[in-house]
């Protein structure tokens, strides 16, 4: 006879949180590597956590890649990343503030 599972979510909450954080970090590493590892505008490459994905055409965005987007399947993430350019945080802010104009938006 099968033993009834006695654990509840609360017992495993910290483990699950760590596992989700680890997966998101790994996906971030993979996506930065997939997109070339450097800011497409200025060439920054010191810290992957300072690199962002910017949708070239916001109208084609299917989902936000950061945060919950990293929980999607890898193939789906790559298709969404193909709509983006890899930029450092500074260049990304300048794009959003319209200090930088992209040639092929």
Secondary structure, DSSP 4 states (H G I P E B T S, - for coil): -PPPP---HHHHHHHHHHHHHHHHHHHHHHHHHHTTSS-TTT---S-GGGEEEEESSGGG--S-SSGGGGGS-HHHHHHHHTTEEEEEHHHHHHHHTTSS--S--
